[in-house]
Amino acid sequence: MREFTYQKAPDIAGAVALLDADPQARFLGGGTNLVDLMKSGVERPARLVDVRELPLNRIEVTAEGGLRIGATVTNTDLAVHPEVRRRYPALAQAVLAGASGQLRNMATVGGNLLQRTRCGYFTDVTKACNKRVPGSGCPAIEGEHHNHAILGASPHCVATHPSDMGVALTAFDAVVSYETADERGELPLADFYLPVRDTPHRETALPPGALITGVTLPPTAVAAHSRYRKVRERASYAFAIGSIAAAIDVRDGAVREARLAFGAVASRPWRARVAERTLTGAPADAVSFAAAADAELAAATPLAHNAYKVRLMRNLVVAVLTEMVEEDA
């Protein structure tokens, strides 16, 4: 790891001013992803601006009945918060499904959203990678890709986003707040991550030097009846090979509302809007659940060794929604 300057941010304005003055600087929260990337040489910041002690560590109920989550709230504090567990249980479950207890104690909400892919070609600086070095190629397409994207990928990158938390936040229309030296702004999470296209190195729509200050979850009644399910290659600490955040409201045997988001299948948490539309008004049974999954996954473009994810995600949709409906019967 090369030498770098470390500096604690005095306040939010001071933090963004430091990055505005030094484009090679990076914000440091828990460091659970950034420091690893610095050790491997993927990230080489000249300065780290520590934002951990900024007053962004609260979870508050909004006037509208949603939740406002500060960017430096730890994953652990988010998962155990009573209002998160009551209003958005899938979010608490998603956080607990990710990483180890030690990492959750360090990792922050803002940092979780900005974590980078775990693609082996990206993290190995001896290999080509369009996300790391634009124009160098994507060897994963012909190489090791069994856990890579089946939705929304491009010939330039087939990596997946690793966040569990982001999947649940996507299902519930979360909005990301940020601040730069010039403005305060908001980005719906649906617009936060950029499509891959031919610029996989441009991952988010955040302006240069932006500091994430928080995430707001709007009031969503169906979210109180939600679940997160993660499939991984071992039961202990591991990244997903497929995951789902699901919420469903059933009245008189028909689906009145559904929220679905998939993880580990695309470069960003994947909101399954086609499946949601297919489910709305349909009978709340396994046949409808399978049809909704098929409608969403019709756009899948698997590679040679990850086509199993299509069937995995179909089965996951059917299993999770069926369990949720049967529990309420």
Secondary structure, 3 states (H helix, E strand, C coil): CCCCEEEECCCHHHHHHHHHHCCCEEEECCCCCHHHHHHHCCCCCCEEEECCCCCCCCEEECCCCCEEEECCCEHHHHHHCHHHHHHCHHHHHHHHHCCCHHHHHHCEHHHHHHCCCCCHHHHCCCCCCCCCCCCCCCHHHCCCCCCCCCCCCECCECCCCCCCHHHHHHHCCCEEEEECCCCEEEEEHHHHECCCCCCCCCCECCCCCCEEEEEEECCCHHHHCEEEEEEECCCCCCCEEEEEEEEEEEECCEEEEEEEEEECCCCCCEECHHHHHHHCCCECCHHHHHHHHHHHHCCCCCCCCCCHHHHHHHHHHHHHHHHHHHHHC
